[in-house]
Amino acid sequence: MSHENNLFTVPPYIREFTELLPPRSLVLDMGSWEGNNGNFIAQHGHRVVSVENDYDSANNGNKILRDLGKKAIRNSFVCGDMLYPMFNYESFDAVISTMSLQHVTPIENAELALRKIMALTKPGGLNLVRAYIGTKEMQQIKAGRYSVFGSDRIETIYASGNWTFISNPKYPGPLQLNPNGSISSVAQLIARKPA
């Protein structure tokens, strides 16, 4: 199926990740919101479980698929918590978490959630992670509301587990806190768990 015919619009990194997946992979979308990324992956023949802490968002994800009448898109929505995943470790061929770790606070819990994502991945499986990064000052400013990782912390956690980086961690420009208080510094990596 060509990308032009896809129902779900996704950023380039989801397309890149989808192309790396073996056929019929079982993928966990952790912190899925309404499941657009997972729907795109499922549309390409994979089986997806989308976990979202917000009940209304998980419900809306189910409703979107029902409204489209796309029974062939295998994406199951579950209301759940990143810190207490309801799955056995090493259950998934791939796990994605895009811009959801910042909602797990404090930062120690966000790191624990990241390690659980890694543990849910089968040996030889893939992870795609995107999360806020920032300076110590930015971390302190945002500590009450968001978890912000140190500039190389996510990469260090994966390297300590001997994961292989498929795409090197990306840092778009200098670490910055915008005038409105938002963070535009994001780390992104795709990594493979040791077999």
C-alpha positions in Angstrom: 0.0 0.0 0.0 1.5 3.3 -1.0 1.9 6.1 1.6 -0.4 8.4 -0.6 -3.3 6.1 0.1 -2.9 6.0 3.9 -5.9 7.2 6.0 -3.8 8.3 8.9 -1.4 11.3 8.6 1.8 10.7 10.7 5.2 12.3 11.1 8.2 11.0 9.1 9.7 9.1 12.1 6.6 6.9 12.3 6.9 6.1 8.6 10.6 5.3 9.1 9.9 3.1 12.1 7.1 1.2 10.3 9.4 0.3 7.4 11.8 -1.3 9.9 9.2 -3.7 11.3 9.2 -7.4 10.3 5.8 -8.5 8.8 2.9 -8.9 11.2 4.8 -7.5 14.2 3.0 -7.1 17.5 3.5 -3.4 18.4 2.7 -1.6 21.7 1.9 2.2 21.4 2.5 3.4 24.9 0.8 6.7 25.6 -1.1 6.6 22.3 -3.6 9.4 22.8 -6.2 8.6 20.1 -4.0 6.1 18.3 -3.1 7.8 15.0 0.4 6.4 15.0 -0.7 3.0 16.0 -3.5 3.1 13.3 -0.9 3.9 10.7 1.3 1.0 11.8 -1.7 -1.4 11.9 -2.8 -0.2 8.4 0.5 -1.7 7.2 -0.4 -5.2 8.4 0.9 -5.1 12.0 -1.1 -5.9 15.2 -1.1 -2.9 17.6 -2.1 -2.4 21.2 -2.6 1.3 22.0 -2.4 2.1 25.7 -3.6 5.5 26.9 -4.0 6.8 30.4 -6.8 9.2 29.5 -10.0 7.1 29.2 -11.7 9.6 26.8 -8.8 9.5 24.4 -8.7 5.7 24.4 -12.4 5.7 23.8 -12.1 8.2 21.0 -9.5 6.0 19.3 -11.9 3.1 19.3 -14.6 5.3 17.9 -12.4 6.6 15.1 -11.8 3.1 13.9 -15.5 2.1 14.2 -16.6 5.2 12.3 -14.2 4.4 9.5 -15.4 0.8 9.4 -11.8 -0.4 9.1 -12.0 -3.9 10.6 -8.8 -4.9 8.9 -6.9 -2.3 10.9 -5.9 -4.3 14.0 -5.5 -1.8 16.7 -6.8 -2.5 20.2 -7.3 0.4 22.6 -6.7 -0.1 26.3 -6.9 2.5 29.1 -3.7 1.9 31.2 -0.7 3.4 33.0 2.9 3.4 31.7 4.2 2.7 35.2 2.0 -0.3 35.7 1.8 -2.0 32.3 -0.6 -5.0 32.2 1.6 -7.1 29.9 4.3 -9.7 30.5 7.8 -8.6 29.9 9.2 -9.3 26.4 5.7 -9.5 24.9 6.1 -7.1 22.0 8.1 -7.0 18.8 8.2 -3.3 19.1 7.2 -0.5 21.5 6.7 3.2 20.6 6.3 6.1 23.0 6.1 9.4 21.4 5.9 12.5 23.6 4.2 10.7 26.5 7.0 10.2 29.0 6.9 13.9 30.0 3.5 13.2 31.5 5.0 10.7 34.0 6.3 12.7 36.9 8.6 13.1 38.7 11.6 12.3 36.4 12.5 9.2 38.4 9.1 7.7 37.5 9.6 8.7 33.8 12.9 6.8 33.8 11.2 3.8 35.4 8.4 4.0 32.7 11.2 4.1 30.0 12.8 1.0 31.5 9.5 -0.8 31.5 9.0 0.0 27.8 12.4 -1.5 27.2 11.5 -4.6 29.3 8.2 -5.1 27.4 10.2 -5.5 24.2 11.2 -9.0 22.9 14.9 -9.7 22.4 15.8 -8.3 19.0 12.8 -6.0 19.1 12.6 -2.3 18.4 11.8 0.9 20.4 11.0 4.3 19.1 11.1 7.0 21.8 10.6 10.7 21.7 10.7 12.8 24.8 11.5 16.3 26.2 15.1 17.0 27.0 16.6 20.0 28.6 19.2 21.6 30.8 19.2 21.2 34.6 17.6 24.7 34.8 14.8 23.6 32.4 14.3 20.4 34.3 13.9 22.4 37.6 11.5 24.9 36.0 9.3 22.1 34.6 9.7 19.6 37.4 6.2 20.2 38.9 4.4 19.6 35.6 6.6 17.7 33.2 9.5 15.3 33.2 12.4 16.6 31.2 15.3 14.2 30.6 18.9 15.4 30.6 20.3 15.9 27.1 21.9 12.5 26.8 20.0 10.6 29.5 17.7 8.5 27.2 20.7 7.5 25.0 22.7 6.5 28.2 19.8 4.3 29.5 19.6 2.4 26.2 23.4 2.1 25.8 23.6 0.7 29.4 21.4 -2.2 28.2 23.6 -2.8 25.1 20.8 -1.7 22.7 21.9 -0.9 19.2 20.9 2.5 17.8 19.2 2.2 14.4 18.9 5.9 14.0 21.2 8.0 16.2 19.5 10.0 18.8 18.4 13.4 17.3 18.4 16.7 19.1 16.8 19.4 17.0 18.9 22.4 17.7 20.0 23.9 21.1 18.1 23.0 24.2 15.7 25.8 24.8 12.8 26.9 26.8 10.4 29.1 24.7 9.2 32.5 25.9 5.8 31.0 26.6 7.4 28.4 28.9 7.1 25.5 26.4 10.0 23.2 25.6 11.0 22.7 22.0 14.0 20.4 22.7 13.2 16.7 21.9 15.3 13.6 21.9 14.3 10.9 19.4 15.8 7.5 18.9 15.1 4.1 17.3 17.0 1.3 19.0 17.1 -2.5 18.9 17.2 -4.7 21.9 20.0 -7.3 22.1 18.8 -10.7 20.7 
